[in-house]
């Protein structure tokens, strides 16, 4: 439930960022932002795994 509400709150922010086409972010900043999203996704994925399977593919 907590994770669901966090994702619900983040969705409009993420959507507005992805749809922002004015080029206000530098390419380097965009890459950093995407890297952050990938890292956060990995953390959430690990947290949702059963305890015995964490750290495995």
Backbone as JSON, one array per atom type, in Angstrom:
{
  "sequence": "XXXXXXXXXXXXXXXXXXXXXXXXXXXXXXXXXXXXXXXXXXXXXXXXXXXXXXXXX",
  "N": [[0.82, -1.22, 0.0], [1.92, 1.28, 0.8], [3.98, 1.58, -1.07], [2.48, 1.63, -3.42], [0.99, 4.04, -3.15], [3.1, 5.82, -3.16], [4.09, 5.5, -5.76], [1.82, 6.34, -7.16], [1.76, 9.03, -6.42], [4.13, 9.91, -7.56], [3.81, 9.56, -10.26], [2.47, 11.69, -11.88], [4.49, 13.66, -11.79], [6.69, 12.38, -12.97], [5.59, 11.88, -15.49], [5.16, 14.5, -16.47], [7.78, 15.33, -16.62], [8.88, 13.59, -18.54], [7.35, 14.32, -20.74], [8.14, 16.84, -21.19], [9.37, 18.93, -23.52], [10.96, 21.08, -24.08], [13.66, 21.19, -23.91], [15.05, 22.02, -21.67], [16.6, 20.67, -19.92], [19.94, 19.63, -19.76], [21.74, 17.28, -21.83], [23.45, 15.7, -20.32], [22.33, 15.96, -17.77], [19.89, 14.74, -18.2], [20.67, 12.12, -18.7], [21.7, 11.5, -16.2], [19.38, 11.66, -14.68], [17.85, 9.57, -15.79], [19.53, 7.44, -15.12], [19.23, 7.53, -12.37], [16.51, 6.83, -12.15], [16.64, 4.2, -13.09], [18.26, 3.03, -11.13], [16.61, 3.38, -8.88], [14.46, 1.79, -9.62], [15.68, -0.71, -9.6], [16.21, -0.99, -6.87], [13.61, -1.05, -5.8], [12.67, -3.36, -7.08], [14.33, -5.33, -5.94], [13.52, -5.08, -3.28], [10.95, -6.06, -3.39], [11.23, -8.73, -3.87], [11.05, -12.14, -2.67], [12.53, -12.9, 0.52], [14.55, -14.94, 0.42], [15.44, -14.89, -2.19], [16.69, -12.53, -2.78], [19.24, -10.53, -4.24], [19.8, -12.19, -6.3], [19.51, -13.07, -9.79]],
  "CA": [[0.0, 0.0, 0.0], [2.78, 2.46, 0.85], [4.66, 1.68, -2.36], [1.47, 2.01, -4.42], [0.7, 5.46, -3.02], [4.3, 6.54, -3.58], [4.1, 5.49, -7.22], [0.71, 7.19, -7.61], [2.16, 10.43, -6.24], [5.26, 10.23, -8.43], [3.45, 9.42, -11.69], [2.31, 12.96, -12.62], [5.78, 14.34, -11.88], [7.47, 11.67, -13.98], [4.97, 12.09, -16.8], [5.42, 15.87, -16.92], [9.2, 15.42, -16.96], [9.1, 12.91, -19.82], [6.67, 15.03, -21.82], [8.74, 18.17, -21.31], [10.17, 18.88, -24.75], [11.56, 22.38, -24.31], [15.12, 21.07, -23.91], [15.62, 22.79, -20.57], [17.61, 19.84, -19.26], [21.09, 19.26, -20.6], [21.81, 15.84, -22.09], [24.11, 15.07, -19.17], [21.37, 15.9, -16.68], [18.88, 13.73, -18.55], [21.28, 10.8, -18.49], [21.77, 11.31, -14.76], [18.01, 11.42, -14.23], [17.49, 8.21, -16.21], [20.32, 6.53, -14.29], [18.56, 7.53, -11.06], [15.29, 6.03, -12.26], [17.04, 2.8, -13.22], [18.72, 2.6, -9.81], [15.45, 3.29, -7.99], [13.69, 0.61, -10.05], [16.41, -1.89, -9.11], [16.01, -1.07, -5.42], [12.23, -1.5, -5.57], [12.58, -4.75, -7.52], [14.96, -6.16, -4.9], [12.71, -5.03, -2.06], [9.72, -6.83, -3.58], [11.55, -10.16, -4.0], [11.04, -12.9, -1.41], [13.81, -12.74, 1.22], [15.54, -15.93, 0.0], [15.88, -14.69, -3.58], [17.32, -11.23, -2.96], [20.62, -10.58, -4.68], [19.95, -13.11, -7.43], [18.79, -12.63, -10.99]],
  "C": [[0.85, 1.27, 0.0], [3.46, 2.67, -0.49], [3.69, 2.15, -3.43], [1.19, 3.51, -4.35], [1.9, 6.3, -3.42], [4.37, 6.62, -5.09], [2.99, 6.37, -7.78], [1.07, 8.66, -7.5], [3.25, 10.83, -7.22], [4.86, 10.26, -9.9], [3.26, 10.75, -12.41], [3.62, 13.72, -12.79], [6.63, 13.71, -12.96], [6.91, 11.92, -15.37], [5.28, 13.49, -17.32], [6.89, 16.03, -17.31], [9.46, 14.78, -18.32], [8.47, 13.66, -20.99], [7.25, 16.42, -22.06], [9.71, 18.17, -22.48], [10.89, 20.19, -25.03], [13.09, 22.33, -24.29], [15.78, 21.82, -22.77], [16.65, 21.98, -19.78], [18.74, 19.54, -20.23], [21.09, 17.75, -20.77], [22.42, 15.12, -20.9], [23.14, 14.93, -18.01], [20.3, 14.85, -16.94], [19.43, 12.33, -18.31], [21.35, 10.49, -17.0], [20.39, 10.98, -14.19], [17.57, 10.0, -14.57], [18.25, 7.19, -15.37], [19.71, 6.42, -12.89], [17.29, 6.7, -11.08], [15.6, 4.55, -12.34], [17.48, 2.25, -11.86], [17.54, 2.44, -8.85], [14.6, 2.07, -8.33], [14.35, -0.67, -9.54], [16.2, -2.08, -7.61], [14.61, -1.59, -5.11], [12.07, -2.96, -5.95], [13.17, -5.69, -6.48], [14.09, -6.21, -3.65], [11.45, -5.89, -2.18], [9.97, -8.33, -3.74], [11.39, -10.86, -2.65], [12.44, -12.88, -0.79], [14.89, -13.69, 0.73], [16.11, -15.7, -1.38], [16.55, -13.35, -3.81], [18.78, -11.39, -3.35], [20.87, -11.55, -5.81], [19.18, -12.57, -8.62], [17.58, -13.43, -11.17]]
}
